[in-house]
Amino acid sequence: MPLMPGAEPYHHEAGQIGVLLCHGFTGTPQSLRPWAEFLAGHGLSVSLPRQPGHGTTWQEMNHTRWEDWYAEVEKAFEDLQGRCAEVFVAGLSLGGCLALRLAEVHGEAIKGVVVVNPSIANDVPLLKLAPLLKWFLPSVPGVANDVKKPGVTELAYTRTPVKAAASLPGLWSLVQADLARVTQPLLVFHSIDDHVVKPTSVAVIRQKVPQATIEELTDSYHVATLDNDADRIFAGSLGFIRTHASVPLQRD
């Protein structure tokens, strides 16, 4: 299946500190590419994989589930772990949920976690009906491109594949149940004005991960990594990594 131009994965090999970036549901690596390139430019090894079913067609994505997306990011994590002394994980939206799941599963093998507008709660009423709707409604209008900055477009599907979406509550329930296992340093960037993910997810993190640092973004919508606060996210994540890494960055 041909890829959308710009949906390609991104990899950069540099120093002994690796960062895995996870894109969001129905999105592509394009939404995190500037972040990935920023970190690579500061001496970090970076992996930004394309998750199965993403960046092609929403019809293809309907043949994938959360287990497929998680398997891809776990494979990328294991690859980084084999090449780097330390690994951090990060993600946007559902990618933040996948990053948190990696932290729950791999424990001390992950040095820290950075998430942007993470989605870990079933706060969309329509999704409660997805297990039924998937049998006769293949897609619904998409949720992509929630960006405040003029002239910026997120490369993502304009339709949401219902069968794929029906698998999300299972992942959310699993991640919420194990959040206490996230003992690593955690930095959360949260847009006050987010039209995709409601505040429920961040509220759950506040309650269950007391060591989390939560920074509010006041000038961005959901896809904040492409929005007005992007530079703040990039610089903040780099500072977070510098603070919690045990080995110096290649360019430090």
ZAGU-703479 format. One line per 4 residues: number of its first residue (from 1); for each residue z negated, x, y negated of N, C-alpha, C. Coordinates in nm, 3 decimals, padded with zeros to 5 digits. Each point is the difference from the previous one (the first is absolute). Layout:
<torbas>
NUM	Z/X/Y/Z/X/Y/Z/X/Y ~ ...
</torbas>
This chain:
<torbas>
1	00.000/00.085/00.120/00.000/-00.085/-00.120/00.000/00.088/-00.125 ~ 00.101/-00.014/-00.088/00.006/00.084/-00.120/-00.121/-00.022/-00.091 ~ -00.045/00.108/-00.064/-00.110/-00.008/-00.095/00.049/-00.039/-00.138 ~ -00.085/-00.070/-00.074/00.025/-00.020/-00.142/00.000/00.138/-00.068
5	00.093/00.026/-00.090/-00.004/00.126/-00.075/-00.132/00.013/-00.076 ~ -00.069/00.110/00.023/-00.130/00.022/-00.065/-00.118/-00.031/00.089 ~ 00.024/-00.056/00.119/-00.110/-00.037/00.090/-00.035/00.110/00.098 ~ 00.059/00.117/-00.017/-00.021/00.109/00.095/-00.145/00.050/-00.003
9	-00.049/00.048/00.113/-00.132/00.064/00.001/00.005/00.131/-00.078 ~ -00.118/00.051/-00.032/-00.009/00.124/-00.076/-00.103/00.091/00.066 ~ 00.036/00.128/00.014/-00.091/00.098/00.058/00.011/00.130/-00.078 ~ -00.114/00.063/-00.022/-00.003/00.128/-00.070/-00.107/00.088/00.065
13	00.041/00.117/00.042/-00.095/00.091/00.064/-00.038/00.110/-00.097 ~ -00.130/00.015/-00.023/-00.047/00.100/-00.095/-00.128/00.064/00.053 ~ -00.114/-00.036/-00.061/-00.126/00.065/00.032/-00.072/-00.060/00.120 ~ -00.125/00.040/00.013/-00.083/-00.039/00.114/-00.068/-00.135/-00.017
17	00.022/-00.064/-00.115/-00.052/-00.135/-00.022/00.116/-00.098/00.009 ~ -00.013/-00.099/00.088/00.104/-00.099/00.018/-00.043/-00.136/-00.051 ~ 00.096/-00.076/-00.050/-00.025/-00.136/-00.046/00.102/-00.093/00.065 ~ -00.048/-00.104/00.064/00.085/-00.103/00.058/-00.002/-00.121/-00.092
21	00.118/-00.044/-00.043/00.013/-00.117/-00.087/00.062/-00.115/00.079 ~ -00.059/-00.120/-00.011/00.045/-00.118/00.074/00.047/-00.107/-00.097 ~ 00.127/-00.040/00.011/00.052/-00.104/-00.088/-00.043/-00.139/00.046 ~ 00.032/-00.101/-00.081/-00.050/-00.134/00.025/00.092/-00.089/00.080
25	-00.046/-00.120/00.027/00.070/-00.102/00.079/00.127/-00.045/-00.070 ~ 00.112/00.007/00.069/00.137/-00.030/-00.046/00.051/00.100/-00.102 ~ -00.077/00.103/-00.030/00.042/00.102/-00.094/00.068/00.117/00.070 ~ 00.011/00.111/-00.071/00.065/00.120/00.053/-00.070/00.124/-00.058
29	00.034/00.118/00.051/-00.056/00.122/-00.059/00.030/00.016/-00.148 ~ 00.102/-00.070/-00.051/00.035/00.011/-00.142/-00.117/-00.032/-00.091 ~ -00.086/-00.094/00.041/-00.112/-00.040/-00.086/-00.104/00.110/-00.017 ~ 00.002/00.098/00.092/-00.097/00.110/-00.006/00.067/00.136/-00.022
33	00.131/00.001/-00.010/00.071/00.127/-00.011/-00.045/00.083/-00.121 ~ -00.016/-00.058/-00.120/-00.046/00.084/-00.113/-00.138/00.060/00.025 ~ -00.088/-00.076/00.065/-00.134/00.050/00.034/00.012/00.115/00.098 ~ 00.083/-00.017/00.102/00.019/00.104/00.100/00.054/00.128/-00.063
37	00.098/-00.014/-00.087/00.060/00.118/-00.064/-00.099/00.068/-00.094 ~ -00.084/-00.079/-00.066/-00.103/00.058/-00.087/-00.096/00.086/00.082 ~ -00.048/-00.052/00.112/-00.094/00.075/00.083/00.066/00.123/00.060 ~ 00.125/-00.015/00.042/00.073/00.115/00.054/00.015/00.109/-00.105
41	00.021/-00.041/-00.124/00.016/00.096/-00.109/-00.127/00.077/-00.032 ~ -00.112/-00.049/00.052/-00.128/00.069/-00.022/-00.048/00.070/00.127 ~ 00.093/00.031/00.090/-00.032/00.086/00.113/-00.053/-00.069/00.123 ~ 00.019/-00.131/00.011/-00.047/-00.073/00.118/00.114/-00.026/00.097
45	-00.032/00.002/00.128/00.095/-00.047/00.100/-00.007/-00.152/00.001 ~ 00.116/-00.066/-00.006/00.002/-00.145/-00.017/00.089/-00.064/00.106 ~ -00.049/-00.111/00.055/00.079/-00.080/00.094/00.001/-00.145/-00.049 ~ 00.119/-00.053/-00.020/00.018/-00.139/-00.043/00.100/-00.066/00.095
49	-00.046/-00.051/00.114/00.092/-00.057/00.098/00.049/-00.139/-00.039 ~ 00.113/-00.038/00.057/00.049/-00.138/-00.012/-00.047/-00.076/00.123 ~ -00.070/-00.108/-00.022/-00.053/-00.078/00.112/00.110/-00.083/00.066 ~ -00.009/-00.023/00.130/00.103/-00.077/00.072/00.027/-00.136/-00.064
53	00.127/-00.037/-00.006/00.039/-00.129/-00.055/00.010/-00.005/-00.150 ~ -00.036/00.106/-00.066/00.003/00.006/-00.147/00.122/00.079/-00.047 ~ 00.054/-00.041/-00.114/00.111/00.073/-00.059/00.134/-00.028/00.063 ~ 00.008/-00.103/00.082/00.128/-00.039/00.061/00.029/-00.146/-00.036
57	-00.048/-00.094/00.084/00.013/-00.143/-00.029/-00.129/-00.071/00.041 ~ -00.028/-00.109/-00.067/-00.121/-00.074/00.037/00.016/-00.059/00.140 ~ 00.124/-00.027/00.041/00.021/-00.052/00.135/-00.044/00.102/00.105 ~ 00.030/00.127/-00.024/-00.045/00.103/00.094/-00.152/00.011/-00.001
61	-00.059/-00.014/-00.119/-00.145/00.012/-00.009/-00.070/-00.108/00.081 ~ 00.065/-00.115/00.017/-00.060/-00.108/00.079/-00.018/00.038/00.147 ~ 00.058/00.112/00.041/-00.018/00.049/00.137/-00.111/00.104/00.009 ~ -00.072/00.020/-00.109/-00.109/00.098/00.000/-00.132/-00.070/-00.033
65	-00.109/00.071/00.031/-00.135/-00.051/-00.024/-00.086/00.111/-00.058 ~ -00.125/-00.034/-00.036/-00.085/00.101/-00.062/-00.023/00.118/00.092 ~ -00.002/-00.023/00.131/-00.021/00.112/00.093/00.113/00.103/-00.012 ~ 00.121/-00.047/-00.028/00.113/00.092/-00.017/-00.015/00.083/-00.126
69	-00.043/-00.062/-00.108/-00.016/00.072/-00.127/-00.114/00.100/00.011 ~ -00.108/-00.042/00.063/-00.113/00.090/00.017/00.037/00.119/00.089 ~ 00.075/-00.025/00.106/00.040/00.108/00.090/00.080/00.107/-00.074 ~ 00.082/-00.044/-00.094/00.083/00.096/-00.075/-00.086/00.087/-00.092
73	-00.096/-00.059/-00.070/-00.084/00.080/-00.090/-00.096/00.087/00.080 ~ -00.043/-00.047/00.117/-00.087/00.085/00.082/00.078/00.121/00.054 ~ 00.124/-00.022/00.036/00.085/00.112/00.043/00.014/00.102/-00.112 ~ 00.022/-00.047/-00.122/00.013/00.091/-00.114/-00.131/00.073/-00.026
77	-00.113/-00.070/00.016/-00.131/00.065/-00.017/-00.019/00.111/00.102 ~ 00.031/-00.027/00.125/-00.017/00.101/00.104/00.089/00.121/-00.023 ~ 00.119/-00.025/-00.055/00.088/00.112/-00.033/-00.060/00.086/-00.110 ~ -00.051/-00.063/-00.105/-00.065/00.075/-00.108/-00.123/00.074/00.051
81	-00.076/-00.065/00.084/-00.122/00.061/00.055/00.034/00.127/00.078 ~ 00.116/00.000/00.065/00.040/00.118/00.077/00.047/00.115/-00.087 ~ 00.035/-00.028/-00.127/00.055/00.102/-00.089/-00.093/00.040/-00.113 ~ -00.101/-00.082/-00.027/-00.087/00.021/-00.116/-00.145/00.017/00.042
85	-00.076/00.071/-00.083/-00.142/00.018/00.028/-00.078/-00.127/-00.030 ~ 00.043/-00.076/-00.101/-00.068/-00.123/-00.039/00.103/-00.106/-00.038 ~ -00.034/-00.126/00.027/00.093/-00.109/-00.028/-00.071/-00.111/-00.076 ~ 00.063/-00.049/-00.106/-00.042/-00.118/-00.074/00.103/-00.111/00.027
89	-00.045/-00.125/-00.008/00.092/-00.112/00.018/-00.007/-00.091/-00.122 ~ 00.112/-00.064/-00.031/00.007/-00.085/-00.118/00.101/-00.111/00.024 ~ -00.009/-00.107/-00.078/00.096/-00.107/00.017/-00.007/-00.105/-00.108 ~ 00.109/-00.075/-00.009/00.014/-00.110/-00.095/00.000/-00.132/00.075
93	-00.079/-00.097/-00.046/00.000/-00.135/00.054/-00.031/00.001/00.150 ~ 00.090/-00.051/00.084/-00.026/00.005/00.144/-00.005/00.144/00.050 ~ 00.071/00.090/-00.071/-00.011/00.140/00.033/-00.141/00.052/-00.018 ~ -00.073/-00.056/-00.096/-00.141/00.034/-00.016/-00.082/-00.047/00.118
97	00.036/-00.116/00.053/-00.068/-00.052/00.119/00.025/00.093/00.119 ~ 00.124/00.046/00.015/00.032/00.092/00.109/-00.075/00.133/-00.017 ~ -00.011/00.047/-00.124/-00.074/00.123/-00.026/-00.147/-00.016/00.037 ~ -00.058/-00.113/-00.034/-00.140/-00.025/00.037/-00.016/-00.008/00.151
101	00.098/-00.059/00.069/-00.008/-00.005/00.147/00.004/00.140/00.060 ~ 00.084/00.086/-00.056/00.003/00.138/00.047/-00.136/00.066/-00.018 ~ -00.064/-00.024/-00.114/-00.132/00.058/-00.027/-00.104/-00.054/00.098 ~ 00.010/-00.128/00.034/-00.094/-00.059/00.096/00.017/00.063/00.138
105	00.123/00.022/00.039/00.029/00.049/00.135/-00.025/00.150/00.014 ~ 00.036/00.077/-00.103/-00.001/00.146/00.013/-00.120/00.068/-00.062 ~ -00.084/-00.075/-00.071/-00.126/00.055/-00.048/00.013/00.129/-00.078 ~ -00.076/00.102/00.042/-00.008/00.125/-00.076/00.130/00.079/-00.003
109	00.097/-00.038/00.082/00.130/00.067/-00.004/00.074/-00.030/-00.130 ~ -00.045/-00.101/-00.072/00.057/-00.036/-00.130/-00.102/00.032/-00.109 ~ 00.040/00.083/-00.097/-00.094/00.048/-00.101/-00.030/-00.102/-00.108 ~ 00.094/-00.089/-00.029/-00.021/-00.097/-00.105/00.114/-00.101/-00.003
113	-00.024/-00.110/-00.071/00.094/-00.112/-00.003/00.020/-00.046/-00.145 ~ 00.126/-00.024/-00.038/00.033/-00.055/-00.131/00.086/-00.124/00.022 ~ -00.041/-00.113/-00.054/00.078/-00.123/00.016/00.025/-00.065/-00.135 ~ 00.117/-00.061/-00.013/00.040/-00.068/-00.123/00.025/-00.146/00.033
117	-00.077/-00.088/-00.064/00.010/-00.145/00.024/00.010/-00.033/00.149 ~ -00.100/00.045/00.077/00.005/-00.019/00.145/-00.008/-00.147/00.039 ~ 00.070/-00.034/00.107/00.000/-00.136/00.054/-00.070/00.001/00.135 ~ -00.122/-00.054/00.006/-00.074/-00.001/00.127/-00.058/-00.138/00.031
121	00.036/-00.102/-00.078/-00.057/-00.133/00.018/00.109/-00.106/00.002 ~ -00.019/-00.101/00.081/00.096/-00.111/00.009/-00.032/-00.101/-00.109 ~ 00.056/00.028/-00.121/-00.030/-00.086/-00.114/00.123/-00.079/-00.046 ~ 00.101/-00.009/00.088/00.120/-00.077/-00.031/00.003/-00.123/00.092
125	-00.016/-00.120/-00.057/-00.008/-00.121/00.084/00.117/-00.016/00.097 ~ 00.121/00.036/-00.045/00.117/-00.017/00.085/-00.009/00.081/00.128 ~ -00.067/00.117/-00.007/-00.011/00.084/00.118/-00.082/-00.065/00.111 ~ -00.089/-00.088/-00.036/-00.078/-00.070/00.102/00.091/-00.087/00.087
129	00.116/-00.038/-00.055/00.095/-00.082/00.075/00.110/00.083/00.065 ~ 00.001/00.131/-00.026/00.109/00.084/00.049/00.018/-00.005/00.152 ~ -00.107/-00.001/00.080/00.020/-00.007/00.146/00.079/-00.123/00.044 ~ -00.009/-00.110/-00.078/00.078/-00.119/00.030/00.137/00.006/-00.066
133	00.003/00.042/-00.128/00.125/00.002/-00.075/00.104/00.095/00.060 ~ -00.047/00.107/00.066/00.094/00.101/00.048/00.099/-00.055/00.102 ~ -00.031/-00.115/00.061/00.088/-00.056/00.103/00.119/-00.075/-00.058 ~ -00.008/-00.039/-00.128/00.113/-00.074/-00.058/00.036/00.041/-00.143
137	-00.076/00.096/-00.057/00.029/00.047/-00.135/00.005/00.153/00.003 ~ 00.119/00.059/00.003/00.010/00.145/00.017/-00.049/00.082/-00.119 ~ 00.010/-00.057/-00.121/-00.043/00.077/-00.117/-00.042/-00.093/-00.112 ~ -00.075/00.056/-00.094/-00.041/-00.070/-00.122/00.027/00.095/-00.117
141	-00.006/-00.050/-00.124/00.025/00.090/-00.114/-00.090/00.124/00.003 ~ 00.055/00.112/-00.044/-00.072/00.126/00.005/-00.105/00.015/-00.109 ~ -00.079/00.106/00.014/-00.108/00.027/-00.095/00.021/00.134/-00.069 ~ 00.118/00.059/00.015/00.024/00.135/-00.050/00.022/00.002/-00.151
145	-00.001/00.122/-00.052/00.038/00.029/-00.138/-00.095/-00.056/-00.104 ~ -00.129/-00.004/00.033/-00.100/-00.042/-00.097/-00.036/00.121/-00.086 ~ 00.085/00.027/-00.099/-00.012/00.118/-00.086/00.004/-00.046/-00.146 ~ -00.094/00.050/-00.079/-00.006/-00.037/-00.142/00.095/00.083/-00.085
149	00.022/00.123/00.037/00.079/00.093/-00.081/00.147/-00.043/-00.005 ~ 00.057/-00.014/-00.118/00.140/-00.044/-00.011/00.096/00.101/00.064 ~ 00.105/-00.054/00.062/00.105/00.085/00.053/-00.029/00.065/00.133 ~ -00.113/-00.034/00.062/-00.037/00.059/00.129/00.015/-00.104/00.110
153	00.063/00.039/00.109/00.022/-00.091/00.112/-00.052/00.061/00.129 ~ -00.079/-00.074/00.074/-00.044/00.044/00.131/00.108/-00.030/00.103 ~ 00.030/00.097/00.084/00.098/-00.020/00.106/-00.070/-00.066/00.118 ~ 00.022/-00.129/00.018/-00.070/-00.077/00.102/00.078/-00.127/00.030
157	-00.040/-00.070/00.103/00.069/-00.123/00.038/-00.029/-00.113/-00.099 ~ 00.102/-00.081/-00.025/-00.018/-00.119/-00.082/-00.050/-00.119/00.081 ~ -00.002/00.016/00.133/-00.054/-00.101/00.090/-00.112/00.061/00.084 ~ -00.100/-00.081/00.032/-00.109/00.043/00.087/00.025/-00.052/00.141
161	00.014/00.088/00.099/00.023/-00.044/00.138/-00.126/-00.061/00.060 ~ 00.006/-00.124/00.039/-00.121/-00.074/00.040/-00.059/00.050/00.130 ~ 00.083/00.034/00.099/-00.055/00.050/00.127/-00.078/00.129/-00.022 ~ 00.054/00.088/-00.083/-00.072/00.124/-00.030/-00.129/-00.030/-00.075
165	00.007/-00.090/-00.096/-00.119/-00.035/-00.079/-00.108/-00.064/00.085 ~ 00.040/-00.071/00.105/-00.098/-00.067/00.086/-00.090/00.097/00.072 ~ 00.040/00.128/00.007/-00.085/00.099/00.067/-00.106/00.059/-00.092 ~ 00.012/-00.023/-00.130/-00.091/00.063/-00.096/-00.146/-00.038/00.016
169	-00.035/-00.128/00.022/-00.143/-00.034/00.013/-00.071/00.078/00.109 ~ 00.069/00.034/00.106/-00.061/00.079/00.106/-00.040/00.138/-00.049 ~ 00.085/00.063/-00.080/-00.032/00.131/-00.056/-00.113/-00.011/-00.100 ~ 00.006/-00.098/-00.089/-00.106/-00.016/-00.099/-00.137/-00.019/00.066
173	-00.005/-00.084/00.101/-00.128/-00.025/00.069/-00.054/00.127/00.062 ~ 00.088/00.078/00.062/-00.041/00.124/00.064/-00.053/00.100/-00.102 ~ 00.071/00.015/-00.111/-00.042/00.097/-00.102/-00.132/-00.042/-00.064 ~ -00.014/-00.128/-00.031/-00.127/-00.046/-00.058/-00.117/00.020/00.095
177	00.021/-00.026/00.127/-00.108/00.011/00.097/-00.050/00.144/00.013 ~ 00.089/00.097/-00.024/-00.036/00.141/00.019/-00.018/00.077/-00.130 ~ -00.007/-00.068/-00.113/-00.007/00.071/-00.128/-00.122/00.092/-00.012 ~ -00.107/-00.034/00.068/-00.119/00.086/-00.006/00.027/00.138/00.059
181	00.107/00.012/00.077/00.037/00.129/00.059/00.070/00.091/-00.100 ~ 00.034/-00.054/-00.117/00.062/00.081/-00.105/-00.113/00.071/-00.075 ~ -00.030/00.121/00.044/-00.107/00.078/-00.063/00.055/00.113/-00.086 ~ 00.132/00.014/-00.001/00.062/00.102/-00.083/-00.005/-00.041/-00.147
185	00.014/00.096/-00.092/00.017/-00.037/-00.141/00.118/-00.095/-00.015 ~ -00.017/-00.103/-00.081/00.103/-00.103/-00.017/00.019/-00.029/-00.148 ~ 00.123/00.011/-00.047/00.036/-00.031/-00.138/00.094/-00.121/00.001 ~ -00.038/-00.103/-00.075/00.078/-00.124/-00.005/00.049/-00.023/-00.143
189	00.130/-00.016/-00.016/00.057/-00.040/-00.128/00.033/-00.149/00.010 ~ -00.050/-00.077/-00.097/00.010/-00.147/00.007/00.055/-00.056/-00.130 ~ 00.118/-00.062/00.007/00.059/-00.064/-00.118/-00.072/-00.131/-00.029 ~ -00.048/-00.015/-00.121/-00.067/-00.123/-00.039/00.097/-00.117/00.005
193	00.125/00.025/-00.036/00.102/-00.104/-00.003/00.099/00.025/00.114 ~ -00.031/-00.054/00.116/00.080/00.020/00.122/00.045/-00.137/00.049 ~ 00.132/-00.021/00.009/00.051/-00.130/00.039/00.028/-00.012/00.150 ~ -00.033/00.104/00.077/00.027/00.001/00.144/-00.128/-00.003/00.082
197	-00.091/00.092/-00.030/-00.126/00.011/00.075/-00.115/-00.047/-00.088 ~ -00.075/-00.095/00.050/-00.113/-00.053/-00.076/-00.117/00.098/00.004 ~ -00.103/-00.019/-00.087/-00.114/00.093/-00.006/-00.086/00.002/00.126 ~ 00.024/-00.091/00.093/-00.082/-00.008/00.121/-00.007/00.133/00.073
201	00.113/00.068/00.014/00.003/00.124/00.076/-00.091/00.107/-00.060 ~ 00.007/00.018/-00.130/-00.085/00.099/-00.065/-00.146/-00.041/00.008 ~ -00.028/-00.129/-00.009/-00.137/-00.048/00.012/-00.058/00.035/00.138 ~ 00.081/-00.014/00.104/-00.046/00.035/00.135/-00.029/00.149/00.009
205	00.087/00.082/-00.060/-00.021/00.144/00.003/-00.128/00.037/-00.075 ~ -00.022/-00.061/-00.116/-00.124/00.027/-00.076/-00.123/-00.026/00.086 ~ 00.005/-00.108/00.077/-00.115/-00.040/00.080/-00.021/00.089/00.122 ~ 00.108/00.038/00.066/-00.013/00.067/00.130/00.017/00.152/-00.004
209	00.051/00.052/-00.111/00.017/00.146/-00.011/-00.070/00.045/-00.128 ~ -00.130/00.017/00.004/-00.076/00.025/-00.123/00.036/00.130/-00.071 ~ 00.054/00.096/00.070/00.035/00.127/-00.065/00.133/-00.006/-00.074 ~ 00.070/-00.113/00.009/00.132/-00.011/-00.064/-00.010/00.009/-00.152
213	00.092/00.073/-00.060/00.016/00.005/-00.145/00.116/-00.093/-00.035 ~ -00.024/-00.098/-00.085/00.103/-00.098/-00.034/00.035/00.013/-00.148 ~ 00.127/00.027/-00.025/00.049/00.015/-00.137/00.094/-00.115/-00.032 ~ -00.027/-00.068/-00.110/00.083/-00.114/-00.038/00.120/00.046/-00.083
217	00.114/-00.060/00.032/00.123/00.027/-00.073/00.028/-00.119/-00.092 ~ 00.019/00.026/-00.127/00.012/-00.109/-00.098/00.142/-00.025/-00.048 ~ 00.095/00.086/00.040/00.135/-00.013/-00.055/00.107/-00.001/00.109 ~ -00.037/-00.047/00.119/00.095/-00.004/00.111/-00.022/-00.126/00.083
221	00.107/-00.042/00.066/-00.010/-00.109/00.097/-00.019/00.059/00.140 ~ 00.048/-00.068/00.102/-00.032/00.041/00.137/00.057/00.138/00.038 ~ 00.127/00.023/-00.031/00.063/00.127/00.040/-00.032/00.106/-00.105 ~ -00.127/00.033/-00.009/-00.048/00.087/-00.108/00.053/00.141/00.009
225	00.045/00.042/00.116/00.054/00.135/00.016/00.136/00.016/-00.068 ~ 00.061/-00.111/-00.041/00.125/00.005/-00.077/-00.020/-00.055/-00.142 ~ -00.123/-00.026/-00.037/-00.029/-00.074/-00.122/-00.061/00.089/-00.108 ~ -00.053/-00.063/-00.102/-00.050/00.074/-00.116/-00.117/00.092/00.031
229	-00.077/-00.029/00.104/-00.115/00.083/00.035/00.031/00.103/00.107 ~ 00.128/00.020/00.031/00.036/00.091/00.109/-00.054/00.141/-00.023 ~ 00.015/00.052/-00.121/-00.046/00.137/-00.027/-00.150/00.013/00.022 ~ -00.073/-00.104/-00.033/-00.145/00.002/00.021/-00.031/00.005/00.150
233	00.073/-00.075/00.080/-00.019/00.000/00.145/00.032/00.138/00.057 ~ 00.113/00.056/-00.044/00.041/00.130/00.053/-00.104/00.107/-00.032 ~ -00.038/00.008/-00.127/-00.097/00.103/-00.042/-00.136/-00.024/00.064 ~ -00.040/-00.128/00.008/-00.130/-00.031/00.060/-00.006/00.035/00.147
237	00.109/-00.025/00.072/00.001/00.033/00.142/00.000/00.151/00.021 ~ 00.070/00.073/-00.085/00.000/00.145/00.011/-00.140/00.057/-00.026 ~ -00.067/-00.052/-00.104/-00.136/00.043/-00.027/-00.095/-00.032/00.114 ~ 00.018/-00.118/00.060/-00.081/-00.041/00.115/00.019/00.098/00.115
241	00.124/00.036/00.027/00.027/00.093/00.110/-00.059/00.137/-00.030 ~ 00.016/00.046/-00.121/-00.057/00.130/-00.038/-00.152/00.000/00.018 ~ -00.063/-00.111/-00.034/-00.146/-00.008/00.009/-00.048/00.003/00.145 ~ 00.073/-00.066/00.089/-00.052/-00.019/00.137/00.065/00.092/00.103
245	00.100/00.077/-00.037/00.060/00.094/00.094/-00.089/00.123/00.015 ~ 00.000/00.056/00.119/-00.078/00.121/00.027/00.083/00.126/-00.018 ~ 00.131/-00.016/-00.005/00.089/00.115/-00.021/00.075/-00.022/-00.130 ~ 00.038/00.109/-00.071/00.068/-00.018/-00.129/00.142/-00.050/00.016
249	00.047/-00.072/-00.101/00.139/-00.040/-00.003/00.086/00.125/-00.016 ~ 00.123/-00.006/00.048/00.088/00.115/-00.002/00.020/00.052/-00.142 ~ 00.003/-00.091/-00.098/00.025/00.041/-00.138/-00.127/00.019/-00.082 ~ -00.118/-00.017/00.060/-00.126/00.021/-00.073/-00.036/00.148/-00.002
</torbas>
